[in-house]
């Protein structure tokens, strides 16, 4: 497994995630993802959260730095423990808008 963080440096709206944490399998496809939005909401996909259809169907490039766009997007690999910590925190927070009420 490999773990990646993609940061949008200047999200246009509150409905655009500014941090996207991804877990990649050996074929470089997402198996789990956590999105953090500027308004504080988190969305988690894959594993016990379900909604695998929301995961990217396209494999990530071998060098995730190719996703970088100066001044707009920063992508890099992260340690497995960092991803696990974010994943665990996402499980403790409301899951999207409706999750705040149920």
C-alpha positions, 0 to 999 in steps of 0.5 A: 500500500502507498498513501498520498495527500493531495492539497488544493492550495486555493479551493474555489468553494466550500464544496471543494475538498482542500485535502484529499488523503488516498490509500493506493493498492499495488495497482495504484488504485484508490482503496480508501479516501478521506476528503477534508473540506474548508468548512470542517466536514469530512467524507470517507470512502471505501472499506467500512464507509462503503461508497466505493463508486466514489473512489477514483477508477484511474490509477495514480501515476508512479510519481505522484508529484506529477499531479502537482500544479504550482500554486494550485495543487500539491501532492506527495506520499505520506506515511501509513500512520498519517493516513490511519490517523486521518482515517480514524478521525474521519470515523469519529466525525460527522459523515457529510452534511446529513451526518451532522444530524443523525 
